């Protein structure tokens, strides 16, 4: 029996686990890291702390693994938070804190772009110009620190997404996978290389960036700081949403997954063809077995976070109560909640929109708010699926994962409003699982994507119970509420 070591380095924590070649998790460990907020709108992580947590969690699972009898470790896989960037020197020492994907300080960088420049970036990278992505973040750091700019120009500064930083620290190799590179707004999706025009626009030297390679490449070899007697290959690296897609077995054109968490990522495999749809991103899915898979993606900022909002208000005592409260009502009675707490993302892209609750009467109760919060998650997912349908790829089923999928009302309503069956994946942390499966492919433990997909199991399936007319009526009400959320004072 051969085994795979995998880590998922997420926004809040680092989890390590060892999985068997049959996909069974043997042991795991997790450590949280600090969230640093130097200024309003700024979010940082200590990159050195993250690296130490990787070593520590891996050390813990290796101890458990040996205590259970051990076995052959064939490879290591890495899943990581996307868009977060790290700058470090040639010795691997971070020159400052990591700038997290949620950080908005680079707005000044993107505001300086002309429409023509923004259109060029979109046409090359598939991404709408935004301070979310790594290119703007790196540009901001270089513009604001003369010493960093001098290091970059002298070829002494290295930068990239979290995967590149961890691979460099673990293996000494300076590489990044295509999926992570595609989230920097610097990689040309067709050439699968850094785009010279985009680099020039952002003012970033190509020499400071890692080499983009397929997701199942051998990124290097590691002993995890001496914790392993012999080095093992790191050969499965993916951004977290892409890793979850891989674990879901979304390998065919049109296969679609939705990961529900604080926010949500809806991603659809478009195969080897680039598809372009207004309102959502064109991006890399993953690359393995000599093949490149592209994707359409829409990201929702406030999914389960909407339920957390009701918890903070005292409307709910526990998030799990929302399901029973929503089921107690025969309908939403026209009550809608638009969770535009930080504006509206795709497909609306309105940073100035603000959250609202509408349709309230004297008969409105806490149950209506709970139901409206859950429905809002499903409506936002359906908006993204609607965009994907414009590319001629309306999914025939939606594969889902993440904590909120335990809410039966939400999953059934998603099936009803989207008019597609919903298939909930069994098991937690599909991002880590996806990295492990890809590493198993890279190491030859699994032979192909089909064998990896066969290890996915379903925890439940939901067929639509409502008719298309009802679904259209709900979406009409939702879109009316969204339009109200986009109104400016005085309108």
Secondary structure, 3 states (H helix, E strand, C coil): CEEEEEEEECCCEEEEEEEECCCCEEEEEEEECCCECCCCCCCEECHHHHHHHHHHHHHHHHHHHHHCCCCEEEEEEEEECCCCEEEEECCCCECCCEECCCCCCCHHHHHCCCHHHHHHHHHHHCCCCCCCCHHHHHHHHHHHCHHHHHHHHCCCEEEEEHHHHHHHHHHCCCEEEHHHHCCCCCEECCCCEECHHHHHHHCCCHHHECEEECCCCCCEEECCCCCCCCCEEEEEEEEHHHHHHHHCCCCCCCCEEEEECCCEEEEEEEECCCCCCCCCEEEEEEEECCEEEEEEEEEECCCHHHHHHHHHHCCCCCCCHHHHHHHCCCCCCCCEEECCCCCECCCCCECCCCCEEECCCCCCCHHHHHHHHHHHHHHHHHHHHHHHHHCCCCCCEEEEECHHHHCHHHHHHHHHHHCCEEEEECCCCHHHHHHHHHHHHHCCCCCCHHHHHCCCCEEEEECCCCCHHHHHHHHHHHHHHHHHHCCCCCC
